[in-house]
Amino acid sequence: MRVIDGYTIKAPLGQGTFGQTWLVEKNGQEFALKLFKNEMIRSDYDLKRINREILSLKAVNHPNVVKYVDDGVHSEGFENYHFLVMEYADGEPLRKFIERSGRLSVSQTQRITLQILEGLNEIHKAGYYHRDLKPDNIFITRLGDVLILDFGLVKILDASTLTATGAPMGTYAYMPPEQLQDSKNIDHRADMYSLGAIMFHMITGRLPLEIHSLVEAPYKIIHEVPPFASSLNPATPNKLDNIIATLLEKQQHRRKYTIDSLFIELKSLDDRTIPIPADLTLRFIPRLLHNERSIIEKYSETNKLDGIIFPANFLPKYSKVYEHVRDNGKFTMIDPVVYRLAYSKFSNVQSLVNLPYALSSFNKEIPADFVNLSQLQERAMSVMDWQLKNNPSVLVAPFHFLANTQDPWLDIDIKVFNECRKYLSDINESRPLYAGISVQIESMTDDISPIRLVNHYTRIQAEGYMLMFDAKLDTFNKAHYYAFGRIISMLGDMGKPIVLSRINDFGLGLMSLGATGLSSGIGFIEDFHESILIEEGGGFHLQPKYYIPQLLTSYSEKILKDIFEPAIGKELACNCPYCMGSTEIEYLCQPAITKGHYLWQKQKQVATLNEMANPERMRWFEQQVNSAISLAKQLKKASKNRNIVFDHFNYWIEAIKQIEKERTTALPSIAP
């Protein structure tokens, strides 16, 4: 057997860039012996530095730092090899531990990181930095203890070491940018960056930077911002997510933690807050325009108004109508309208440009604008502050329109929601925080996507949801109604308020699946399409339509004439305080009458449903739909107007019944 200075080599333990490590035995005790490659000691300066650091390392004595036992020079033929002997513990490198597990749990990540910090603190107190922290240099013993290896013995990594023979590409994922840019002036924050990379690897099972060649390594190390760990592992607590992101900042000064402060932060990763009792009262909540103050004030003088949704960009210029509702103790919600800032058309709307969280007067915002934690926190804080300034009943986190569950805005919106919650906690603000969800419904028409979407949004434990789907709700696409209903049903299982924004009477049926609030413009804009955000005109200047509750539909003035012409149509005359039994088209189509009538009827419908349990709500809705189909058939025959449509009503019922049937069926387990 080969013997080195009395140490008998038993087995190889590992091969690294700078040498090979062997399991050795001496006097019946096992040790680890590292034999350095001659080619890695390039000058007398390197040799002096190694000898100097070995002497210093003997003074570092800590349970989480491997103990150094011996060192010397071994001669074989004409070659001299430097060696180092250290304690041996049975176990494996952290890299293999992660590979076996896929990724580590939050508690495992927390426990291992705290032990690394303990050892690192002792090293830093001795006046040294590790300079090469990575999972291969962190050892996990069979008892679960952590040992830091190779401290101080590796040549300082600089740009020249990127060409070191045998260095695996993954090694560079843990390298802080300053080791390439100014390796002679690094400090404790270099080790903190490497620790952040290790934490990222533990909690996600992935490297923070995917580096495939030496050519791309310098650019990625210096410039590429890693994704948030939570985007790869949804179970990552927001607090841990932020710690990792902070440690991985490219600029040293942004890595704000000392070892002591990081240790304190990591001791508790609990993001949970005291639950706020859910208000599941059913409401019709009109989405107001800036010029509807007089209508709302007059209506609320004699009628019950559940509340309103008000676009953020109408404040403060048109705040009077909002304040009237709020100051009368009614439910108020402010739509942040952030989704409009992601489309160039916003630049033509001065009230959007004036929002304190608009990034530019000319450029639409894109996901690349939100890669740093500071950018996400600023968006969260500015949106929350704008809403808090106007004192609504609930708060709504900013959200964007999603093309599908792979849309990069999804992870950004989830992260910003968590930052909103953190900010509200920091300022002791306890009112409910809603998550907004806006998605292209066509992308939800497979079996898995709705489950994946719901899993994304339920993991953040919002106190409520505001939904605005790109879906035309009077077409004959049964899959769209089914997908819409499935999402409502799954979110409804959370027992949280669900407000459906820009929805027609299909929403009345969705109230049997868990929806608690319906919102639309007063007499118009009863559905939402992405084209509204893109095209000039975009639907914001439409004329209101007259709502006929017996037909579950709003009609234009032209169609209304044909409806009220036959005798059966006259029987549909409304006796509300606005219409007073009239069928005079010119009178009914006055904006004040049309809108007041619409408010009165919608509030009445929702109040009726509010007195029922879910099964009764479904039966009521089915009765209303069947009656509407019968009446519409008769009116279409009598008036010969092809624009009186009703076939989509059958799809409403068919979709909701199918979902009700499936509610007791176990859903497949799908990762977000």
N, C-alpha and C positions, 0 to 999 in steps of 0.2 A: 504493500500500500504506500501511496505517496505521503510523505511526512514533510510538513513545513514548520521548522523551528519547534519541533516537539508536538505539533498538532497533527494528528492523523486524520486525513481526509476520508470521510465516510460516504458522502453523497452530494451531488450538486443541488443547490437551493435556488439558484437563479442566475440569469445572464443579463447584465445591463450594459449601458453605453460605455461605462468607465471600467468595467471589469466583471469578474465572475465571483459569485458567493457560494461557499461550500459549507456543508455541515461537517464539523470536525470534532475530535474528541481528544482530551488531554486529562490525564489523571482521573479517568472515569467520569468526567463531566463534559457535556456537550456545549459547543459554542458555534457561532457563525463567523466564518473567516472570509473577508473580502480581499481578493487578489487583484490589484490594479494593473491595467494594461500599460505597458511602457509608453505606447504612443500617445496616451492621454496626459503624460507628464512631459510637457514640451520644452521646459526651460528650468534653470535653477530657481527662477522666481516661483514657478509652480510648486517645486519641491519644498522650498522654504515655507510657502504658504500652507501647504498640507501639514508639514511638521508643526507649524505654529498653531494651527487650528486643532490638531490632535491634542496638543498640550492643554488647550483651553477647554476642549470637550470633556476632559476628565473631571472637570469641576462641575459639570451639569449632572445632577443626580435627581432623577424624578421617575416615578412609576410609569409615566407615559412617554418617556424617552429611553430608547434602547441604551443599555449600559456598555461603555467601551472598556474592554478588558486588557488589550495588548496591541502593540503594533511593531513593525520592524521591516527588515529587508530580507528577502529570500533569494538566494543565488541558485541558478540552474545553468550550468555551462558558462557561457559568456554573458548571460542575461541576469540582471537584478530586478526583482519584483517587490514592490512595496505591498505590504499587507496590513490589514487591520482586523483585530479579533474583537467580537462583541458578544453580548449575551445571546443565547438562543432560546426562543419560546416556540412551542408547538402551535401551529396555526396556519394562517395564509395571508397573503397581501389583500388589502381592501379591494383591489381591482377584481380579484377572483371571487371575493365575497359578493360583490355587486353582480358579477356575471352569473353566479349561481342563483341569485335571488331575482334577477331581472331588473328590479329596482327595490330600494329599501323603503320601509314604512317611515312615517313621520317620526315615530318614537325612536326607531333605530338611527335615523339620520341625526336626530337631536342628541341621543346618547353618545354616538361616536364623535360628533362635532365637539361636544363639551369636553370630552377626553383629549381630543387633539388640541383644543384651546389650552387645557391645563399644561400639557407638555410644551406647547409653543410659548406659553407665558414664561416658563422656566428658561427656555432657550433665549428669549428676548431679554430677560432680566440679566443674563450673563453677557449681554452686549452683542449677540449674534443674530443672524437671520438664517432661516433654513435655505431659501433660494431655489429649492427644487421640490416643494411639496406636491405630491401627486399620489394617487391610490397605490401605486407600486411601492411607495416609500412609507406607507401607513400599514402596519401589521396588526391583524386581528387575531388574538390568541384563542385557543379552544375555550377559554373561560369568558371570552367576549371583551377582554381588556384591549386597549389600544396602545401600540408602541410606535413612536415616530422613529424612522430609520434615516441613515445617511445624512444626518444633520452636519452641515459645514464641510463635508468631505468632497462635495461635487464642485467642479470648477464653475465659477460664476458664469451663468449662461448669458451670452451676448449674441450679436448677429452672427459671429463666426461659428458658434456652436450649432447653428442650424444645419451645418453640413457634417456634423459628427457622425461617423460611421455607426450604423446600427440603431440609431435613435428612432423609436417608433413614432409615427405621425401623431398618435394620440397624446404623446408627451407635451406637445406644443399647445394643446388646448388648455393647459394649466398655467401657461407662462404669462405673467403680466406684461403689458406693453412696454413698461419702462425698462425691462431687462433687455429689450432690443434697442431702445432709444438712448438710454443713459444708465448702463448697468453699474457704473461706478458709484452712482448716487442713489441707489435704492434704499428703502427703509422698511419698517415693519409692514407697510401697506402692500408690499410685493407678496409677502406671505399671506396676507389677508385676501388678496385677489385669488391666489392659488387655492386657499381654503374655500372661497366661494365657488370655484370651479369644481372642487371635490364635492361640496354639498349639492351642487346642481347634478353632478353625476350620480350621487347616491339617491336622490329623491326622484329622478327621472329615468335613470338607467341609460342616459344618453350623455355624450360629451357636449359641453356648452358651445364648442366650435367644431364643425366637421372639416378637418384639414386633410386633404388627400395628396398633397405634394409639397415639396420644399419651396416651390415657386410661389404658391399661394399663401404659405404660412405667414410671412411677415405682414402682408396686407390684412389678413384675417385677424391676426393677433392685435394689430394696432387699431383697426377700423371696424371690424364686424361686431355688432351688438348681439349677444346671445338672446334667444327668446326667453320669455318668462317661464320659469319652471312650471307654473300652474297651467300653461298652455299644453304641456306634455303630460303632466300628472295633475288632474283636477283635484286630487285629494290634498294638494299642497296648501297649507293654511296661508292666508294672505300675508300674515306677519313674516312667516318663513320665506315666502316668495319675495317680499320686499328686502329682507336681509340679504338674500342671495343676489338680487339685482344690484343692491348697493355695493356689495363686495366685488362685483364684476364690472364696476364702472371703469371706463378706460382712463379717466383722469384720476390721479392719485388723491387729490383733495376731496373728491366726492365719495371716497371710501371712508366714511366719517367715523367708523367704529375703532375704538381701542379694544384690546383683548378683554379688558374688564367690562366695558359697556356691552360688548357683544355677548359675553358670558351671561350677563344679567338679562339681555333680551331673549336669549335662547332658552333660558330656564323655564319660560312660560310662552308657549306658542298658541294659547287658546284664543281664537278669534270670536268665540261665542259671546253674544250679548243676551240680556234678559229678554225673553220673548214678549212681544207686544200683542195683547189679545186681538185677534183678527175681527174686523168689522165686516160681516158678510151680508149686510143690508143690501137689498137689490135697489139699484138706482138707474134712472135715466139722467145722463149728465151731458147736456148739449155742449158742443164745441163752438164757442162763441167767436164771432167776428167783432172787429173793433166798432162797427157801426150799429150794434144791436142793443145798445144800452137802454134806449127808451122802451123797446119791446120787453126786455127782461124786467125793467122796473115796473112797468104796467102789469105784466103778468104776475109778478110776485106780490103785488098789492092784494090780490084776491085769491091766488092759487098757490099751492105748495110747489116749490122748486127744490129738487133734490140737491142740485149743485151744478158746477160747470167745470169744463176743461178750458184753459185759456192758453193760447200760444205765447211762449216767452217773449217773442219779438214784438208783441203788442204792448209790452210794458217798457217804460212807464207811461208812454204817450196816451194810451187808451185804457188807463188803469181804472177809470171811474166805474165802468160796468163790472169789472172784476171785484173792486172794493165793495160795490153795492151788495153783491152776493156774499162775499166773505164776511162783511160786517153784520150781515143778518144771520150769521151762524150756520150757513150752508156749507156743504162739502165743496172744497176747491182743490184743483189740481192744475199744475202748470206744466205744459208740454215743453221740454227744453228745445225742441225742433232742431237738435244737432244734426239729424239725418239730412236736413236741407243744406247744411254747410258742406256736404260731400258732393254737391252737384253745382256746376258752374253757374247755373241760373240764379243762385243765391246772390251773386254780385250785383244783380239788378234790383234787389230789394233792400232798400236802405235800412229798414228796421232789423234785418238779419245781419247786415254788415256792422251795425251798431252794437250788436250783442257783445258783452264784455269777453266772451269766450270764443268769438270768431277769430281765427288765426290770421286772416288776411282780408283785405277789401276786394281783392281780385282773384286770388287763387283758391280753388276748392281744397278742402283738406283731404288727405290721403293717409292710409295706414302708416306710411313711412314717417309721418309727422309725430307718431306716438310710439317711439321705440325706447325711449328713456323713461325711467321711473318719474323723474321730475316733470316731464311733459304730461304724463298720465295724472299725476297728483295735482298739477296746476289746472287741468281740465276739470277734474272732480271738484276741486275747491271753488273754482269760479262759477260752475253751474250751480252748485249747492248754495253759494252765497247769493246768487241772483234770485233763486227761489226763496231762500230764507228772508231776504229783504222784503218780499211781498207776502210772507206769512201764510202759505197755503195749508190745507188740512194734512196733506201728505206730500212727500217729496218724490221726484222721479229722476233716477240716474240717467245721464245722457246715453243715447243709443243711436245706431245707424241702421239703414236698410241693408239686409243681408240677401245676397243672391242664393246662398245655400249654407249648409253647415261647415263648408270649407272656407267660407269667406273670411279673410283676415280681420275684418271688423269684429267678428264674433269674440275672439280672444281679447281684443282691445276693450270692447264694451264690458266684458265680464271683469276684466282687471280694473277698469275705471269704476265699476260698481263697487268693488271691494275698497277702492280708495275713497269713494264717497262715504261708505260706511265708517271707515277708519277716521275720516275727517269729522264726521258727525259725532263719533264717540269722543274724539279729542276735545270738542267744544261743548260736550254734554248735551247734545241735541237728541231727543228721544222719539220724535215723531216718525211714523212709518216711512220706510224707503222702498219705493217700487222699482222694479226692473222693467225696462221697455223692450219689447220684442217686435221687430218688423222684418218680415221675410217674404220672399217670393213663394206663393203657395204651391206653384207647380213643382218646385224642388222638394216639396214635402209629400209627394204622392207615391213614394215607395214605402215599403214596410218599416224600414229602419230609420230614415231621416227624422220623422217626428219624435221618435224615442230619443234619438241622439240630441235633438234640439232641446227637448224637455230636460234631459239629464244635465245638459250644460247649465240651464237656468235654475234648476231646482237645487243644484249643489251650493249655490251662493246664499240660499235661505233668505230671499227677499221677503219683505212683509206684504207684498202684493205685486201684481203685474199689469202693465198696460200693453195691449196687443194691437198692432196695426198691420194687417196682412195685405199684400198685393193679391187681391182675389176679387173677381167680378162675381157678385152674389145673385145674379139673375140669369145666369147662363145654364147650359145643360151639361156641365162637366161635374158628374157625380163624384169623381175622385177628389175634386177641390173641396167640396162640402165635407166629405168624409175625413180628409186630412185636417181641415180646420177643426172639425168636431173632436177628432182624436187628441189634438194638442190641448184643447180646452178641457177634455175629460181627464187627461193625465195631470195637467196643472191643477185641476179642481180637486184631485185627490190630496193635494197639499193643504187644503182647508184655508187658502188665502184668497183675498179679493182679486178678481180678474176683471179688468175694465177693457171692453172691446171698443176700440176707437174706429170711427168711420165704418159703421156696420148698419145694414138694413134689418128687416124683420127676421131674417135668419137668426139674428142674435137673440130673439125671444125664445127660440128653441134651444139655443146654446145655454140659456139660463137653467135648463134642466140638467145640464152636464157640469155646471160649476161656475159659469160666468156670473158676475155679480153687478156689473155695470155696463150699460150700453151708451155709446156716444156717437153723435153724428152732427153735422151742421143742421141748423134748424130748417128742415124742409129741403135740404140738398146735400150733396157730397155724402152719400150713404155707403160709399166704398172707397177704397184707396188703390191707386196704381202708381208704380214707379214713374210712369210718364208724367204725372203731376209735378214731379221734382225736376224733370228734364225739359219738357216742352214749354214754349212760350204760351202764356194763357193758362195752361196747366190745370184748369178746373177751379180756380179760385174766384172766378167772376161769373159763375153760373147763376141763372135765374132760379129762384125757389120753385119747387113743385108742390102740388096740393096732395096731401096724404089722405087716402081712403082706408081706414083701418079694417073694414070688412074685406078688402081685397089685398091687405098687407103690402100695399104698393103706393108710391107717390107718382103722380102723373103730371105731364105738361099741360098747359092751357088747351092746346089743340086736341089732345086725347080726351081731356075732361069734358069737352063739349059732347063728344060721342057717348060718353058714359052716362051723362045726366039726361040725354035726349029721350031714351025709351022709358017706359013706366017703371021698369025694374030698377033703372038707374036712379030715378027720383026717390026711390025708397032708401037710397044710401045717403040722403041728406043728413048732415051732422047738426046736432042740437047743442053743441058746445057753446060757451059764452061768446065765442068769436063768430061762428058761422050762423048760429041762431036759426037753423033749419033752411037756410037759403041754398038754392042751386044756381044762382046767378054767377056765371063764370067770371065776369069782370069784377064783381065784388069779392069773390072767394080768392082771386089771384092777386089781390093787393098784398104786398109783403107783410104788412102788420097782421092781416087776417090769416094768411097762409102759415106764418111762423107761430102765431099765438095758438092756432088750431093744432099745429103739429106738436108743440110743447104739451098742450093739454091732453092730447090723445096718448102720447108716449108715456107721460107720467101716469096716466090712468092704467095703461096696460101693465107697466112695471109694478105699480101698486097692487094690482090684482095678483100678479105672480108672487109678490112678496109675502102674501098671506098663505101661500101653498108650500107643501113639501115638494121635493124634486119629482116624485112619481106623478103627483097632481099637475105639476107644471108641464110635464111631457104630454099628459092627456089633454090639458087645456090647449096647448100649442097644436096638437094634432087636430083637435076640433076646429080651431081657427083656420088651419090650412085647408082642411077638407071643405069647410064652408066657403073659403075664398075661391077654391077651384070650381066649385059648383056655380057660384055667382059669376065668375069670370067667363065661364063657358056660355052662360046665358047672355051676358052682355056682349060678348064677341059675336054671337049669333045674331043678336038683335041689332047691333050697331054696324056689323061687318067691318069692324076696325081690327086689322091684323096686329096692331101694336098692343092689344090687350093680351098679354102672355101669362101663362100660369103653369106650364109643364115643369118648370124648375121647382115648383112647390113639392112635387112628388119626390124629387131628389133630396130636398131638405129632410123630409120625413124618413125616407129610406136610409139616408146616411146616419141620422141621429138614432134611429131604431137599431141599426147595426152596431153602433158604438155602445148603446145601452146593453145589447146582447153580449158584447165582448168585455164588458167592464169587470166581470168576475173571472175572466180568463187571465192567467199569468202572462205578463209581458216578457219577451226575451231580455236577457241582461246585455245591454249595449253600453260600451264605454262612450263618454262624451267625445 
